[in-house]
Structure formats: structure tokens, C-alpha cells
Amino acid sequence: MPDGATGESIETRQSWIIAVTAVAMLALAAGGPLTVVIGLVPISETLGAGRSVPSLATSLAYLGSGAGGVICGLLAARVGQRLVAIIGGVAIFGGLALASLGQGWSLLAGIGLGVGLFGNGALFAPMVAYVSLWFDRRRGTALALVSSGQYIAGFLWPFVFERSIAAFGWQATMLAYGAFAATAVVTLAALFVTPAPVPRGGLGTMQAVKGRRVLGMRPNVAMALISVCSFLCCVPMAMPAAHLVAFCGDLGISASRGAAMLSVLLLSAFVARQFWGWLSDRIGGLWTVFAGSCAQVVGMLGFLATQDEAGLFFVAAAYGLGFGGIIPAYVLAIRALFPAIEASWRVPALLFVSLSGMAFGAWLAGAIYDRVGFYAAAWWAGIAVNLVQLGLVAFLLLRQRRATAQA
């Protein structure tokens, strides 16, 4: 039952104000790495080092966000989420300003450390955890909304960045967006981020008992296997998202249409996340991961099957529908299989591994392109990794069925 089912709920109108504020802040923070995704081709031309360097910058943003989430989450417990969020906003401006210098090292340091580690790292995992403290009855709904901030960014910013880069260049675009995002994030944090309420109900439902076997295995072994699955599914997940605009350019499709295609993909993922959340409540986290991963493989095959603009718009939308709910389903599986008292470290650890997979996938697609000169080889590599992940998830589902039968 919800945490507040046995007493007065902590949810108020302020709770939803906090949730909407968090969505806005995460959508602004997620725009930072997208400046590299949309500007991948002109950035690589400026640096003269191929597409692997900007691809590595995107990877470092993912990796930094994962590591920063753990670091900044611990910091927020000491100094409060408002100060951590303000630090995140300032870091985004500093990171994009450094990246706009137009050097390889400045791009990697600015995007990896400023935008990733101390920017999104301070505004993703810590804000999600902070929002969860404001809800007890409709926590799942609130978290589904907040965790979609990145998809809102993916729908909103590609249009803006593509036009700005075409008109003013990628360096001016980074600098201007950094100033805008930092101002907005710092203002929102100062006005709306306040200490979370003290829970009035019970401790909440714990569906697992600390120390018991999980899926017939030791808990940390089960956690490790789930994390490996998360890493593997995120490798192909990151490939189209990070390289779709550049892929379209290679096919003779304009950058503006490629940016529109990326927006369609991420808007589709945003809408699908709500459906997958509804489905996972009924079939469980691991089954949702399996279904979403199968859909992701089909989507990857779609990018291989068509190269015309209309077909790619359809494939992008279908691909977004497939992968949109996978990561929340992993979190749901962790919460269902492990004690709630362990969620404070198991969920951030899982998200760190997931973002590491996104980082590796974004870099790998760029590295493969630089080696062979086309993206089809990268899509096939992503599919192969996805199939290995599906095999591991199937193994975990068999263990789950066996453990349920023995219970």
C-alpha cells in the first residue's frame, strides 16, 4: 500500500508544484548534451578529429551524469537539494562555456565535467529522489512525470539548436544556451526547492526481507546481473539517439529534418513511458524490460531496413515507443526484489551502470563510423549487444518463475 495509506498523506498542492519545477529543471539540464548531438557534424569539422571526439563528449556527459548523481545525492543529504541544484545550474553554464572554446580538450572537459558530472549529475538522480519525498499516494505517477524531463528536452531543443547552429554556429549556441539554462535553473531552485516534508504515515511496504535470496541467488549477484542487463540494453539505446542527425546527413536528409526526426523519437519515448509504466504495474519490471528490449531490437532493424525520409520518421517514432519504458522498469524490478531500505544505494548504482551503457553506446557508434564510414555496422553491433541482453533477461525471468513456484 502507499506510504501514507495508514495516516494523513504528505501530498499537497505544493507537491505537484515541486514535481513540475523538477520537470522543467531536468528538461533544461538535458539540453546541454543535446547541443553536441545536434551539432555533431559541424563540431567534428571544426575540431578536424572525426566524429569520435564529439561522440566521446556525449559519452562523458552520460557517464558524468551517472557518477555525479551518486556524488551529488550524498552532498544533497548534507547541504540540501536547493544548493545542489544551484550548483548544477552554474556548472551547466561553465561547462558549455568551456566547451564553446572550440578545442578537443575543452569540449571533453566542458561536456563531461560541467554538463555531465556537476550539471546533470546534480539535477537528475538527486532531484528524482527529492521529488519522491513529497509523495506517498501517487509517487509512481509523479516519478514517471519527472523522469520524462529528458524526453521533453529531446522534443523541444533539437529544433531550436538546429536553427541556432545554422544561423550563429555551434559555439555561440552553446554559450547562449548555457547562460539561459543556468539562469532558469538557479531561479527555479531559489524560488521553489524547499525542504521536503516529514512523512506522516508508516515506513511503507517492504516486499523483500533483508538478507534473503533474490531470484534464488545471493542479493548482490542478482543485482550484478540486472545491472549488466541494464548496461547492455543501454548500449544500442544510445546509438540512434546520439547519431540520428548525423545519420540523416549521410543519407542526404537535411539537418533540420534530422533534428525533427530526433524530436519525434524522443516525444514518442515520452508518451510511451506512461504506457510502459502502466503495463509494468501489471506484469512486473523484468517482463516489461524483456518486452521493451524486444521492441528495441525491432526498431534497430528498422533503421537498417529503410533509408528514405518518410520511412525513417516512422522508424524513429516506433523506436521511441519501444525503448521508452525500459529504464523505469529496471528501477521497478530493483524496488520489487530488494528491501526499500536498500533503494537509496541500489537505484543510483543501477542508474550509474545504465548511463555508463549509454555513454559506451554513443562512443561506440561514432568509433565504428570513423573506422568503416557508415552507420549500418554500428546498428548491427547494437543489435548483437541487445540480443545478449535479452538472453540474460530471459535467464532472470526463469529464475523468477522458479523462485515464485518455490515460495
N, C-alpha and C positions, 0 to 999 in steps of 0.2 A: 504494500500500500504506500501512498505518498508519505513523505516525511511528516507532513502536517496533518495527517488524517486523524490523529488521536488528540489534537489540540487546535488552537487557533492558528490559522495559516499566516505565514510571514509575507505572503504575496499582497501587494498593494498596487495602486496606480504607478507609484514610483518604481516598482519592479520592472514594469514594461517600459518606462522612460529609460531606465538603465539598459535594458535589452536593446532598444532601438539605438541608443547612443553607442553601444558597443558595436552594433552592425555598421554604423556609419564610420566609426574609427577603424574597424577592420577592413572595410572597403577602401578607405583612404590608404592604409598601410600596404594593402596588397597591390596598389597601383605602382609602387616603387619598382618591384621586379618586372612588371609589365612594360616599363619603358625600355628594358633590354630586349624583351621578346618582340615587341613591335619594331624596334629599331635595330634588329639583329643584322640585317644586311648593310645598312649604312655604317653601323658601328664597326663591323668587320672590315669594311672598305677603308674607314678612317685609320684603324689600327694596322691594317695590312698584315694581319696574322691569321686569316681564315676565320671560320665560324666557331672553331673550338674555344677561343678565348671568351667571346660573349656567352657562349653556351656554358662555359665553366663558371662565369659570373652568375648566371641564373642558377646553376647547381649550388654555388656557395650561398646564394640567398636562401634556398630551401634548407641547406644544412645549417646555416647560421640561425634560421628561424627555429629549427628544432632544438638546437643546443641552447639558444638564448631563452627559449620557453622554460627550460628547466632552471637555468640560472636566474632569470628574472622572476620566475614564480617563487623561488626561495627568497629573493630580495623583497618581493611584494609582501610576503608574510612578516617581514621585519619593519618595512617603512611605509607600507600601504600601497594600494593599487594606483591611487591618483598620481603619486610621484613617479612611479614606474612608467605609467602611461605618458606622462610629460617627457620623461627621458626618451621614451620611444619616439615621440613626435620630433624632438630635437635631433635624434640620431638619424631619422629618415632624411631630414634636410642636409645634415652633414655628410651622410653617405652619398646622396645624389649629387651634391656639390663637388665632392671629391671625384666621383665617377665622371663628371662632366669635363674634367681636365683633359680627357682625350688620350690618356696613356693606358697601356695594358695593366700596369700595376695599380693605377688609381681606380680603374674600372673594377678590378677584382676586390680591392680593399674596400672601396666605397659601397659596392653592392653586397659583398659578403659580410663585412663587419657593421657598417652603418645601417643599411637597409635590412639586412638579414639578422645578425646576432643581436644588436641592440635596438633595432627598429621593430620589425615584425616579431622578433623574439619577446619583446616587452608587451606586444599588443595582441598576440594570438592566444597561446595557451593560458597566460595569466588572466586575460580578460574573459575567456570562456569559463575558467574556474571561478572567477569573481562573480559573473552573472549567475552561475549555478547556486551561489549563496543567497540570492534574492528570491528563489523559487523553491516550493516544496510540492505543490499540487500539479503544476504544469511545467515542470522542469524540462521534460523532454521536448516539448513544443518550443520553449524558449531557446534551448541549446541548438535545436535544428535551425532556428532562425539565425542565431548568432554565428554559427559555424558556416553559414552561407554567405558571409560577408565577402569572402574571396571570389565567389561566383558573381556577386553583384559588381565587383570591381572588373571582372573579366568581361562582363556585358557592357559596362559603362565606359571604361577608359580606352579600349583599343581604337574606337572611332576618334576620340579626342587626340590621342597620341599620334595616330597615323597622319592626321591633318596638320598637327603642330610640327611634327618632324619634317613633313614635306615643305612646310612654309618657313620654318625657322631653324631646322636642324636638330639632331638628337641631343646635342649638348645643351642648347638653350631650353629645350623641352624638359630635360632632367632638372635643370636648375629652377625653372619656373614651377614645375610640379612639386619639387621638394619644398619650396617656400610655401606654396598653397597648402600642401598636406600637413606640414608641420604646424602652421598657424591654426588650421582647423582642429587637428588632434589635440594640441595643447589647450585650445579654448574649450573644447568639449570636456576634456579631462578636468579642467579647473572648475567648470560650471556644474557638471553632473556627477562625476565619480566621487561618491561619498562612502564612508564605512558601511559594510554590509550589515543587515540586521542580525540580531542574535536569534537562533532558531527557538521557536516556542513549543515545538512538538517533541516527538521522541527521537531516537537515534536513527530511525529509518530501518528499512528491511535489509537484512544481510542474507543473501541467497546462498552463500558459501560459508563454511566454517574454517577458520584459520588453521592451517596445518593439515587439512585433509588432502587426499589425492585429487588431482584435476584431470579429467578425461583419462583416468586410470594411470596417470603419470605424476611424478613429483611436480609441484606447482611451478617451479622455475623452469623445468623442462617444457611444460606446456606453454608457458609464457614465451620461451625462446622460439618454439615452433610457430606460434601465432605471429610473433614479431618477424620471423623470417618470411612467412607468407605475406605479411604486410609490405615488407621491403620489396619482394619480388613482384607483387601486383602494381606497386607504385613506379617501377622502372618503365614499363610500357605506358602507364598512365600519363607520365610527364612528357613523353615524346611528341605526340601531336600538339599538346598544349603549348610547348616551348618552341616548336618549329613549324607550325601550320602556316604562318605568314610567309616565312622563307620558302616553304614547300610550294605555296601558291605562286610565288615569284618565279621559281624554276619552271613552272608549267605555263608561264606567260600570263598568269592572272595578276591583276594589279594589286598593289599593296593595300589599297582601300578595300577591295573585295576580300582580300585575305584577312584583314582586320575584322571586317564584318562577319566573316566565317568563324573566326575565333570567338567573337561575341555570341554568335548563335550557339556554338558549342558550350560555352560556359553558362549561358542563360538556360539551355536545355538541362545542364547538370544541376543548376539551382532548382528548377521545377521538379526534376526527378528526385532530388534529395528528399523532398517532402513525401513522395510516394514510397521511396525505399524505407524511410523511417516508419511509415505506417505498416509496410509489409514486415519489417524486421520485428515489430511488436507481436506479430502473429506467427512467424516461422522461426524466429531466433536470429542471432547475429551471424553465426557461421554459415547457415543456409543462405542468408542474404549475401554474404561475401561470395559464396560459390555462384549464385545466380548472377550477381553483378559482374563477376570476373568472366563468366561465360559470355555475357553481353559485351564486355570489353574486347574479348578476342574477336567476336564478330565485327565489332567496329573497326579494329585494326585491319582486318581482312578487307573491309570496305575501302580503306584508303589505298589498298593495293589494287582493288577491282576497278576503280574509276579515276579518271584524271580530268574530267570536264567540270566546269564551274558549278553547274546545277547539281550534278551528282555529288560533288564534294560538299555542297551546302547540306544536302540530305544526310550524307555520311557523318558530317560534323555534328548535326543535331542528334542522330542516332547514337553516336559515340558518347555524347554528353549524357543521354538518357541511361546508358549502361553503367558508366563508372561513378555517377554522381553520389551514390549511397554507400560505396564500399568502405571508406574510412570510418564514417559513423558506425557502420555495422561492426567493424573491428572493436571500436570502443564499447559498443553494447555487449559484445561477446566477453570482453575483459570484465565488465561490470557484473555480468551474469555468472561467470565462472570463478571469480575471486571475491574475497570479502571486501565490503565497501571501505573498510578501514585502510585497505591497501591501494585504493584507487588514486590517492594523491601522488603516488610514485609510479604505479604501473601504467596509468593512462599517459602521463607525459613521456615515459620511456617508450611506449608504443608509438606515440606521435613523432618522437625523435627518429625512430627507425624508419617510420613511413616517409618522413620528409627526407631522410637520407636516401631512400629509394628514389624519390622524385629527383633529388639532386643528381644521383648517378645516371638516371634515365635521360635527363636533359643534357648532361655532358656526353653520354654515350652516343646519342643520336647525332650530335654535332661532330664528334670524333669520327664516327663511321662515315658521315658525309664527306668530311675532309679527306678521308682515305680513298673512298670509291667514287665520290662525285654525284651521288644520287641518294634519295631518302628511302627507296624501297628496301634496301639492305637493312636499314635501321628498323623499319616496320617489321621485317621478318625476325630480326633479333628480339624485338619486343614481344612478338607473339610466342617465340620459343620460351622466353622467361615466364610469360603468363601461363603457359601450359605446365611448366614445372610447378608453379604456384598452385594451379588447380589440382594437381596430383597431391600436394601436401594438404590442401584444404579437404580433399576427399578423405585422406587418411584421418584427419582430425574429426571429421563427421562420423566415420566408422567408429572411432574411439568413443565419441559422444554417445552414439546409439548403444554401444556395448555397456558403457557406464550407466546409462539410463535403465537398461534392461536389468542390470545387476543391483540397482538401487532398491 
